[in-house]
Amino acid sequence: MPDAEGHPETGEMHLQAVMSALSDPMRYRVVATLAGEPEGAEHTCTWFGLPVSKSTRTHHFRILREAGLICQVDRGNSRTVRLRRADLDARFPGLLDLIRKYPLD
């Protein structure tokens, strides 16, 4: 069962939801960017510079969070995002390697 913020447990992460989340180029870009960062790196949602409205940006990050790709943490009046690297490597070995190998141009 997802936690109060909507993060699923590792065993609840489903490949179909992950692939669906990654099918959008903006969401793929967010994950690819985080995959290239050092482990534990956190950034605010605005840091990614997505060319969309705040509500659309919120929607994209919700999809990534509910699929289990990212973890979001409230930090005062903003939210930070970090990749759930260990969980993804445990559940879907090699997925992040592929994303790092094939980033969007």
C-alpha positions as CSV (number, residue, x, y, z in Angstrom):
1,M,0.0,0.0,0.0
2,P,1.4,3.4,-0.9
3,D,2.5,5.7,1.9
4,A,0.6,8.9,2.9
5,E,2.4,10.8,0.1
6,G,1.6,8.2,-2.6
7,H,5.0,6.4,-2.8
8,P,4.4,2.7,-3.4
9,E,6.5,0.0,-1.6
10,T,9.2,-1.6,-3.8
11,G,7.1,-4.7,-4.2
12,E,4.1,-2.7,-5.4
13,M,6.0,-1.1,-8.2
14,H,4.7,-2.5,-11.5
15,L,6.6,-2.5,-14.8
16,Q,3.5,-1.4,-16.7
17,A,3.1,1.8,-14.5
18,V,6.8,2.5,-14.7
19,M,6.9,2.2,-18.5
20,S,3.7,4.2,-18.9
21,A,5.3,7.0,-16.8
22,L,8.4,6.9,-18.8
23,S,6.5,7.1,-22.1
24,D,6.1,10.8,-21.8
25,P,9.3,12.7,-23.0
26,M,9.2,15.2,-20.1
27,R,8.9,12.5,-17.5
28,Y,11.6,10.4,-19.2
29,R,13.9,13.5,-19.2
30,V,13.4,14.0,-15.4
31,V,14.3,10.4,-14.7
32,A,17.2,10.4,-17.1
33,T,18.5,13.6,-15.5
34,L,18.2,12.2,-12.0
35,A,19.9,8.9,-13.1
36,G,22.9,10.9,-14.2
37,E,23.2,12.7,-10.9
38,P,25.1,11.3,-7.8
39,E,23.1,8.9,-5.6
40,G,20.8,10.8,-3.2
41,A,20.8,14.0,-5.3
42,E,17.7,16.1,-4.6
43,H,16.3,18.9,-6.7
44,T,13.2,21.1,-6.6
45,C,10.5,20.4,-9.2
46,T,11.2,23.8,-10.8
47,W,15.0,22.9,-11.2
48,F,14.2,20.7,-14.2
49,G,12.9,23.6,-16.2
50,L,10.0,21.8,-17.7
51,P,8.3,24.2,-20.2
52,V,4.8,23.6,-18.8
53,S,2.4,25.3,-16.3
54,K,2.7,24.6,-12.6
55,S,-0.4,22.3,-12.6
56,T,1.0,20.3,-15.5
57,R,4.4,20.0,-13.8
58,T,2.6,18.8,-10.6
59,H,0.7,16.2,-12.7
60,H,4.0,14.8,-14.3
61,F,5.7,14.5,-10.9
62,R,2.6,12.8,-9.4
63,I,2.7,10.2,-12.2
64,L,6.4,9.6,-11.6
65,R,5.8,9.3,-7.8
66,E,2.9,7.0,-8.1
67,A,4.8,4.7,-10.4
68,G,7.6,4.5,-7.9
69,L,10.3,6.3,-9.9
70,I,10.8,9.2,-7.6
71,C,10.4,10.2,-4.0
72,Q,9.1,13.6,-3.2
73,V,9.7,15.4,0.1
74,D,8.2,18.6,1.3
75,R,10.8,21.2,2.2
76,G,9.0,24.2,3.5
77,N,7.2,25.8,0.6
78,S,8.7,23.6,-2.0
79,R,9.1,19.9,-2.8
80,T,12.3,18.1,-3.6
81,V,12.6,15.2,-5.9
82,R,15.1,12.3,-5.8
83,L,15.3,9.1,-7.8
84,R,14.4,5.9,-6.0
85,R,17.6,4.3,-7.4
86,A,18.0,1.4,-4.9
87,D,14.3,0.5,-5.2
88,L,14.4,0.6,-9.0
89,D,17.6,-1.4,-9.2
90,A,16.1,-4.0,-6.9
91,R,12.8,-4.3,-8.7
92,F,13.9,-3.7,-12.3
93,P,17.6,-4.5,-12.6
94,G,19.2,-2.7,-15.6
95,L,16.4,-0.2,-16.2
96,L,18.4,2.8,-15.0
97,D,21.4,1.6,-17.0
98,L,19.3,1.7,-20.1
99,I,17.9,5.1,-19.3
100,R,21.4,6.5,-18.8
101,K,22.6,4.9,-22.0
102,Y,19.7,6.3,-24.0
103,P,18.9,9.8,-22.7
104,L,16.6,12.0,-24.8
105,D,18.4,14.5,-26.9
